[in-house]
Amino acid sequence: MKQKECKKINIYELEALYSPSFDIFSEDDETYDRLKRIISFKLDETERRIILCYADIGNLRDTAKIFNVSTSTIWAYVTRIKTKIMKFYKEK
């Protein structure tokens, strides 16, 4: 049985895609822009890369393959990162 190949990820393209816009004519709504700012400025590099890969790929197993760790490790990171994002999001 042939294993499905992992999706190729260019982390620099992902970071550019999810970077906040400082343009006054940005078409992002306030919620999306705020979320991008939290990801860019409040998360450390490891957290940012994990959550961006997870958001792009959409599942824990393939994200774990990219980082060469177990699925439960990625699950723990994603859960912790979500909690951290929500904490910053609730702050005004």
N, CA, C and O atoms as CSV, one atom per row, in Angstrom:
chain,resi,resn,atom,element,x,y,z
A,1,MET,N,N,0.832,-1.175,0.000
A,1,MET,CA,C,0.000,0.000,0.000
A,1,MET,C,C,0.882,1.244,0.000
A,1,MET,O,O,1.762,1.389,0.848
A,2,LYS,N,N,0.648,2.118,-0.929
A,2,LYS,CA,C,1.460,3.317,-1.069
A,2,LYS,C,C,0.957,4.412,-0.127
A,2,LYS,O,O,-0.239,4.700,-0.074
A,3,GLN,N,N,1.907,5.028,0.627
A,3,GLN,CA,C,1.528,6.108,1.525
A,3,GLN,C,C,1.318,7.395,0.750
A,3,GLN,O,O,2.019,7.681,-0.221
A,4,LYS,N,N,0.346,8.159,1.196
A,4,LYS,CA,C,0.083,9.452,0.601
A,4,LYS,C,C,1.228,10.408,0.954
A,4,LYS,O,O,1.654,10.474,2.107
A,5,GLU,N,N,1.719,11.141,-0.039
A,5,GLU,CA,C,2.800,12.085,0.221
A,5,GLU,C,C,2.281,13.318,0.938
A,5,GLU,O,O,1.137,13.733,0.753
A,6,CYS,N,N,3.142,13.890,1.754
A,6,CYS,CA,C,2.801,15.122,2.457
A,6,CYS,C,C,2.797,16.300,1.492
A,6,CYS,O,O,3.561,16.346,0.528
A,7,LYS,N,N,1.937,17.223,1.773
A,7,LYS,CA,C,1.888,18.452,0.999
A,7,LYS,C,C,3.174,19.242,1.259
A,7,LYS,O,O,3.639,19.327,2.396
A,8,LYS,N,N,3.732,19.807,0.216
A,8,LYS,CA,C,4.929,20.630,0.362
A,8,LYS,C,C,4.515,22.011,0.873
A,8,LYS,O,O,3.589,22.627,0.347
A,9,ILE,N,N,5.205,22.479,1.889
A,9,ILE,CA,C,4.882,23.757,2.518
A,9,ILE,C,C,6.069,24.696,2.388
A,9,ILE,O,O,7.203,24.325,2.691
A,10,ASN,N,N,5.799,25.909,1.939
A,10,ASN,CA,C,6.806,26.959,1.961
A,10,ASN,C,C,6.403,27.904,3.085
A,10,ASN,O,O,5.485,28.708,2.924
A,11,ILE,N,N,7.083,27.809,4.216
A,11,ILE,CA,C,6.694,28.559,5.406
A,11,ILE,C,C,6.794,30.063,5.177
A,11,ILE,O,O,6.025,30.828,5.760
A,12,TYR,N,N,7.721,30.492,4.346
A,12,TYR,CA,C,7.873,31.925,4.090
A,12,TYR,C,C,6.673,32.476,3.323
A,12,TYR,O,O,6.244,33.603,3.572
A,13,GLU,N,N,6.133,31.696,2.399
A,13,GLU,CA,C,4.923,32.115,1.683
A,13,GLU,C,C,3.731,32.163,2.632
A,13,GLU,O,O,2.906,33.074,2.561
A,14,LEU,N,N,3.647,31.176,3.520
A,14,LEU,CA,C,2.557,31.168,4.499
A,14,LEU,C,C,2.636,32.374,5.425
A,14,LEU,O,O,1.621,33.017,5.696
A,15,GLU,N,N,3.833,32.685,5.913
A,15,GLU,CA,C,3.989,33.837,6.792
A,15,GLU,C,C,3.637,35.131,6.074
A,15,GLU,O,O,3.044,36.032,6.669
A,16,ALA,N,N,3.995,35.229,4.806
A,16,ALA,CA,C,3.644,36.419,4.029
A,16,ALA,C,C,2.133,36.509,3.815
A,16,ALA,O,O,1.556,37.594,3.875
A,17,LEU,N,N,1.504,35.373,3.567
A,17,LEU,CA,C,0.063,35.336,3.339
A,17,LEU,C,C,-0.706,35.757,4.587
A,17,LEU,O,O,-1.718,36.451,4.493
A,18,TYR,N,N,-0.228,35.338,5.744
A,18,TYR,CA,C,-0.919,35.636,6.999
A,18,TYR,C,C,-0.337,36.834,7.744
A,18,TYR,O,O,-0.666,37.046,8.911
A,19,SER,N,N,0.511,37.614,7.101
A,19,SER,CA,C,1.054,38.790,7.775
A,19,SER,C,C,0.022,39.917,7.739
A,19,SER,O,O,-0.722,40.051,6.768
A,20,PRO,N,N,-0.021,40.722,8.796
A,20,PRO,CA,C,-1.016,41.791,8.839
A,20,PRO,C,C,-0.708,42.879,7.820
A,20,PRO,O,O,0.448,43.115,7.468
A,21,SER,N,N,-1.747,43.524,7.361
A,21,SER,CA,C,-1.596,44.608,6.407
A,21,SER,C,C,-1.604,45.934,7.159
A,21,SER,O,O,-2.448,46.159,8.026
A,22,PHE,N,N,-0.678,46.795,6.828
A,22,PHE,CA,C,-0.636,48.113,7.449
A,22,PHE,C,C,-1.181,49.176,6.501
A,22,PHE,O,O,-1.028,50.374,6.739
A,23,ASP,N,N,-1.805,48.734,5.449
A,23,ASP,CA,C,-2.394,49.611,4.446
A,23,ASP,C,C,-3.772,50.074,4.922
A,23,ASP,O,O,-4.580,49.257,5.365
A,24,ILE,N,N,-4.040,51.355,4.834
A,24,ILE,CA,C,-5.340,51.854,5.289
A,24,ILE,C,C,-6.471,51.386,4.380
A,24,ILE,O,O,-7.639,51.458,4.762
A,25,PHE,N,N,-6.144,50.913,3.194
A,25,PHE,CA,C,-7.153,50.417,2.257
A,25,PHE,C,C,-7.249,48.897,2.264
A,25,PHE,O,O,-7.769,48.299,1.323
A,26,SER,N,N,-6.749,48.275,3.325
A,26,SER,CA,C,-6.791,46.823,3.434
A,26,SER,C,C,-8.239,46.338,3.396
A,26,SER,O,O,-9.132,46.959,3.973
A,27,GLU,N,N,-8.451,45.234,2.714
A,27,GLU,CA,C,-9.798,44.686,2.605
A,27,GLU,C,C,-10.113,43.677,3.701
A,27,GLU,O,O,-11.215,43.130,3.741
A,28,ASP,N,N,-9.148,43.426,4.597
A,28,ASP,CA,C,-9.394,42.517,5.716
A,28,ASP,C,C,-10.347,43.171,6.702
A,28,ASP,O,O,-10.235,44.364,6.984
A,29,ASP,N,N,-11.288,42.387,7.227
A,29,ASP,CA,C,-12.145,42.955,8.259
A,29,ASP,C,C,-11.353,43.051,9.561
A,29,ASP,O,O,-10.256,42.503,9.667
A,30,GLU,N,N,-11.904,43.739,10.537
A,30,GLU,CA,C,-11.192,44.022,11.779
A,30,GLU,C,C,-10.805,42.753,12.538
A,30,GLU,O,O,-9.710,42.674,13.095
A,31,THR,N,N,-11.690,41.770,12.563
A,31,THR,CA,C,-11.428,40.523,13.268
A,31,THR,C,C,-10.266,39.757,12.648
A,31,THR,O,O,-9.373,39.289,13.353
A,32,TYR,N,N,-10.285,39.635,11.326
A,32,TYR,CA,C,-9.232,38.910,10.612
A,32,TYR,C,C,-7.894,39.625,10.766
A,32,TYR,O,O,-6.867,38.977,10.970
A,33,ASP,N,N,-7.896,40.938,10.673
A,33,ASP,CA,C,-6.661,41.713,10.821
A,33,ASP,C,C,-6.105,41.560,12.235
A,33,ASP,O,O,-4.897,41.407,12.417
A,34,ARG,N,N,-6.972,41.600,13.215
A,34,ARG,CA,C,-6.529,41.444,14.610
A,34,ARG,C,C,-5.924,40.061,14.845
A,34,ARG,O,O,-4.906,39.931,15.525
A,35,LEU,N,N,-6.547,39.039,14.285
A,35,LEU,CA,C,-6.030,37.685,14.405
A,35,LEU,C,C,-4.649,37.567,13.759
A,35,LEU,O,O,-3.752,36.941,14.324
A,36,LYS,N,N,-4.477,38.159,12.590
A,36,LYS,CA,C,-3.172,38.116,11.912
A,36,LYS,C,C,-2.108,38.846,12.726
A,36,LYS,O,O,-0.953,38.421,12.753
A,37,ARG,N,N,-2.482,39.933,13.387
A,37,ARG,CA,C,-1.520,40.668,14.226
A,37,ARG,C,C,-1.109,39.839,15.443
A,37,ARG,O,O,0.059,39.838,15.831
A,38,ILE,N,N,-2.062,39.142,16.039
A,38,ILE,CA,C,-1.742,38.284,17.183
A,38,ILE,C,C,-0.787,37.173,16.755
A,38,ILE,O,O,0.202,36.902,17.436
A,39,ILE,N,N,-1.078,36.542,15.643
A,39,ILE,CA,C,-0.214,35.460,15.153
A,39,ILE,C,C,1.187,35.991,14.849
A,39,ILE,O,O,2.180,35.338,15.171
A,40,SER,N,N,1.271,37.157,14.241
A,40,SER,CA,C,2.575,37.707,13.847
A,40,SER,C,C,3.390,38.248,15.004
A,40,SER,O,O,4.611,38.093,15.022
A,41,PHE,N,N,2.734,38.885,15.977
A,41,PHE,CA,C,3.480,39.615,17.000
A,41,PHE,C,C,3.440,39.012,18.399
A,41,PHE,O,O,4.302,39.323,19.221
A,42,LYS,N,N,2.476,38.169,18.686
A,42,LYS,CA,C,2.351,37.625,20.046
A,42,LYS,C,C,2.847,36.183,20.166
A,42,LYS,O,O,3.164,35.731,21.266
A,43,LEU,N,N,2.917,35.466,19.063
A,43,LEU,CA,C,3.391,34.083,19.104
A,43,LEU,C,C,4.875,34.037,18.779
A,43,LEU,O,O,5.372,34.833,17.982
A,44,ASP,N,N,5.577,33.101,19.401
A,44,ASP,CA,C,6.989,32.954,19.033
A,44,ASP,C,C,7.082,32.213,17.694
A,44,ASP,O,O,6.072,31.751,17.165
A,45,GLU,N,N,8.273,32.106,17.163
A,45,GLU,CA,C,8.471,31.557,15.818
A,45,GLU,C,C,7.931,30.133,15.674
A,45,GLU,O,O,7.265,29.818,14.688
A,46,THR,N,N,8.214,29.286,16.642
A,46,THR,CA,C,7.746,27.896,16.577
A,46,THR,C,C,6.223,27.832,16.579
A,46,THR,O,O,5.622,27.135,15.761
A,47,GLU,N,N,5.612,28.555,17.491
A,47,GLU,CA,C,4.145,28.570,17.572
A,47,GLU,C,C,3.523,29.089,16.277
A,47,GLU,O,O,2.553,28.527,15.767
A,48,ARG,N,N,4.094,30.158,15.764
A,48,ARG,CA,C,3.570,30.759,14.529
A,48,ARG,C,C,3.652,29.767,13.366
A,48,ARG,O,O,2.692,29.619,12.611
A,49,ARG,N,N,4.764,29.105,13.223
A,49,ARG,CA,C,4.923,28.161,12.112
A,49,ARG,C,C,4.004,26.953,12.247
A,49,ARG,O,O,3.456,26.470,11.256
A,50,ILE,N,N,3.838,26.469,13.465
A,50,ILE,CA,C,2.951,25.327,13.670
A,50,ILE,C,C,1.508,25.702,13.345
A,50,ILE,O,O,0.831,24.969,12.625
A,51,ILE,N,N,1.031,26.824,13.859
A,51,ILE,CA,C,-0.373,27.181,13.654
A,51,ILE,C,C,-0.639,27.542,12.192
A,51,ILE,O,O,-1.724,27.269,11.680
A,52,LEU,N,N,0.331,28.148,11.518
A,52,LEU,CA,C,0.140,28.476,10.101
A,52,LEU,C,C,0.115,27.210,9.245
A,52,LEU,O,O,-0.703,27.095,8.333
A,53,CYS,N,N,1.003,26.267,9.533
A,53,CYS,CA,C,0.983,25.003,8.785
A,53,CYS,C,C,-0.308,24.245,9.046
A,53,CYS,O,O,-0.911,23.694,8.125
A,54,TYR,N,N,-0.729,24.218,10.303
A,54,TYR,CA,C,-1.968,23.532,10.645
A,54,TYR,C,C,-3.162,24.196,9.952
A,54,TYR,O,O,-4.047,23.504,9.448
A,55,ALA,N,N,-3.192,25.512,9.923
A,55,ALA,CA,C,-4.284,26.229,9.252
A,55,ALA,C,C,-4.284,25.945,7.755
A,55,ALA,O,O,-5.347,25.808,7.149
A,56,ASP,N,N,-3.115,25.855,7.161
A,56,ASP,CA,C,-3.020,25.610,5.717
A,56,ASP,C,C,-3.353,24.167,5.362
A,56,ASP,O,O,-4.059,23.914,4.386
A,57,ILE,N,N,-2.852,23.224,6.145
A,57,ILE,CA,C,-3.038,21.805,5.850
A,57,ILE,C,C,-4.413,21.328,6.301
A,57,ILE,O,O,-5.111,20.635,5.561
A,58,GLY,N,N,-4.794,21.699,7.512
A,58,GLY,CA,C,-6.117,21.362,8.000
A,58,GLY,C,C,-6.229,20.074,8.791
A,58,GLY,O,O,-7.327,19.720,9.221
A,59,ASN,N,N,-5.130,19.361,8.997
A,59,ASN,CA,C,-5.213,18.182,9.861
A,59,ASN,C,C,-3.915,17.978,10.631
A,59,ASN,O,O,-2.837,18.401,10.213
A,60,LEU,N,N,-4.064,17.313,11.772
A,60,LEU,CA,C,-2.932,17.127,12.678
A,60,LEU,C,C,-1.888,16.161,12.141
A,60,LEU,O,O,-0.690,16.395,12.299
A,61,ARG,N,N,-2.325,15.084,11.510
A,61,ARG,CA,C,-1.397,14.039,11.054
A,61,ARG,C,C,-0.383,14.582,10.047
A,61,ARG,O,O,0.818,14.356,10.193
A,62,ASP,N,N,-0.858,15.292,9.032
A,62,ASP,CA,C,0.068,15.817,8.023
A,62,ASP,C,C,0.945,16.934,8.582
A,62,ASP,O,O,2.099,17.080,8.178
A,63,THR,N,N,0.403,17.718,9.505
A,63,THR,CA,C,1.210,18.758,10.158
A,63,THR,C,C,2.322,18.108,10.969
A,63,THR,O,O,3.459,18.581,10.960
A,64,ALA,N,N,2.002,17.035,11.661
A,64,ALA,CA,C,3.015,16.316,12.454
A,64,ALA,C,C,4.108,15.751,11.552
A,64,ALA,O,O,5.281,15.757,11.926
A,65,LYS,N,N,3.740,15.264,10.373
A,65,LYS,CA,C,4.742,14.732,9.431
A,65,LYS,C,C,5.713,15.818,8.994
A,65,LYS,O,O,6.912,15.569,8.872
A,66,ILE,N,N,5.207,17.005,8.763
A,66,ILE,CA,C,6.074,18.104,8.320
A,66,ILE,C,C,7.108,18.434,9.394
A,66,ILE,O,O,8.273,18.680,9.084
A,67,PHE,N,N,6.681,18.439,10.651
A,67,PHE,CA,C,7.587,18.778,11.746
A,67,PHE,C,C,8.313,17.564,12.316
A,67,PHE,O,O,9.131,17.690,13.227
A,68,ASN,N,N,8.006,16.387,11.771
A,68,ASN,CA,C,8.647,15.142,12.174
A,68,ASN,C,C,8.475,14.868,13.674
A,68,ASN,O,O,9.417,14.494,14.372
A,69,VAL,N,N,7.240,15.069,14.138
A,69,VAL,CA,C,6.886,14.775,15.525
A,69,VAL,C,C,5.585,13.973,15.527
A,69,VAL,O,O,4.979,13.753,14.478
A,70,SER,N,N,5.171,13.546,16.698
A,70,SER,CA,C,3.939,12.762,16.786
A,70,SER,C,C,2.709,13.662,16.649
A,70,SER,O,O,2.771,14.872,16.862
A,71,THR,N,N,1.608,13.039,16.291
A,71,THR,CA,C,0.348,13.756,16.163
A,71,THR,C,C,-0.073,14.351,17.501
A,71,THR,O,O,-0.609,15.458,17.548
A,72,SER,N,N,0.166,13.621,18.589
A,72,SER,CA,C,-0.222,14.132,19.905
A,72,SER,C,C,0.601,15.361,20.308
A,72,SER,O,O,0.105,16.232,21.023
A,73,THR,N,N,1.843,15.431,19.854
A,73,THR,CA,C,2.667,16.609,20.126
A,73,THR,C,C,2.090,17.830,19.408
A,73,THR,O,O,1.982,18.907,19.995
A,74,ILE,N,N,1.725,17.658,18.149
A,74,ILE,CA,C,1.118,18.767,17.398
A,74,ILE,C,C,-0.216,19.154,18.015
A,74,ILE,O,O,-0.530,20.339,18.122
A,75,TRP,N,N,-1.010,18.157,18.425
A,75,TRP,CA,C,-2.296,18.438,19.064
A,75,TRP,C,C,-2.090,19.295,20.310
A,75,TRP,O,O,-2.833,20.251,20.533
A,76,ALA,N,N,-1.083,18.959,21.129
A,76,ALA,CA,C,-0.797,19.720,22.349
A,76,ALA,C,C,-0.387,21.151,22.013
A,76,ALA,O,O,-0.843,22.099,22.653
A,77,TYR,N,N,0.479,21.307,21.002
A,77,TYR,CA,C,0.897,22.642,20.579
A,77,TYR,C,C,-0.295,23.454,20.071
A,77,TYR,O,O,-0.479,24.603,20.472
A,78,VAL,N,N,-1.096,22.865,19.199
A,78,VAL,CA,C,-2.228,23.584,18.607
A,78,VAL,C,C,-3.214,24.004,19.694
A,78,VAL,O,O,-3.720,25.126,19.669
A,79,THR,N,N,-3.488,23.126,20.634
A,79,THR,CA,C,-4.397,23.454,21.731
A,79,THR,C,C,-3.856,24.612,22.558
A,79,THR,O,O,-4.595,25.535,22.900
A,80,ARG,N,N,-2.571,24.562,22.877
A,80,ARG,CA,C,-1.928,25.627,23.652
A,80,ARG,C,C,-1.931,26.948,22.884
A,80,ARG,O,O,-2.184,28.005,23.460
A,81,ILE,N,N,-1.651,26.883,21.588
A,81,ILE,CA,C,-1.608,28.089,20.761
A,81,ILE,C,C,-2.999,28.703,20.643
A,81,ILE,O,O,-3.141,29.923,20.728
A,82,LYS,N,N,-4.017,27.884,20.450
A,82,LYS,CA,C,-5.396,28.402,20.370
A,82,LYS,C,C,-5.779,29.131,21.656
A,82,LYS,O,O,-6.389,30.199,21.619
A,83,THR,N,N,-5.415,28.542,22.789
A,83,THR,CA,C,-5.704,29.165,24.081
A,83,THR,C,C,-4.993,30.507,24.195
A,83,THR,O,O,-5.568,31.489,24.663
A,84,LYS,N,N,-3.755,30.536,23.768
A,84,LYS,CA,C,-2.965,31.767,23.817
A,84,LYS,C,C,-3.565,32.839,22.900
A,84,LYS,O,O,-3.657,34.005,23.284
A,85,ILE,N,N,-3.970,32.446,21.695
A,85,ILE,CA,C,-4.583,33.392,20.768
A,85,ILE,C,C,-5.878,33.949,21.352
A,85,ILE,O,O,-6.119,35.154,21.283
A,86,MET,N,N,-6.708,33.087,21.923
A,86,MET,CA,C,-7.966,33.547,22.509
A,86,MET,C,C,-7.723,34.496,23.675
A,86,MET,O,O,-8.471,35.458,23.848
A,87,LYS,N,N,-6.695,34.244,24.475
A,87,LYS,CA,C,-6.359,35.130,25.575
A,87,LYS,C,C,-6.008,36.525,25.069
A,87,LYS,O,O,-6.492,37.526,25.596
A,88,PHE,N,N,-5.165,36.581,24.048
A,88,PHE,CA,C,-4.786,37.880,23.475
A,88,PHE,C,C,-5.953,38.536,22.762
A,88,PHE,O,O,-6.080,39.760,22.774
A,89,TYR,N,N,-6.801,37.737,22.144
A,89,TYR,CA,C,-7.934,38.281,21.398
A,89,TYR,C,C,-8.943,38.944,22.321
A,89,TYR,O,O,-9.545,39.955,21.959
A,90,LYS,N,N,-9.136,38.377,23.524
A,90,LYS,CA,C,-10.089,38.942,24.471
A,90,LYS,C,C,-9.594,40.226,25.115
A,90,LYS,O,O,-10.390,41.028,25.603
A,91,GLU,N,N,-8.272,40.422,25.116
A,91,GLU,CA,C,-7.704,41.670,25.660
A,91,GLU,C,C,-8.002,42.807,24.700
A,91,GLU,O,O,-7.994,42.620,23.483
A,92,LYS,N,N,-8.256,43.942,25.230
A,92,LYS,CA,C,-8.511,45.117,24.376
A,92,LYS,C,C,-7.346,46.054,24.395
A,92,LYS,O,O,-7.379,47.094,23.737
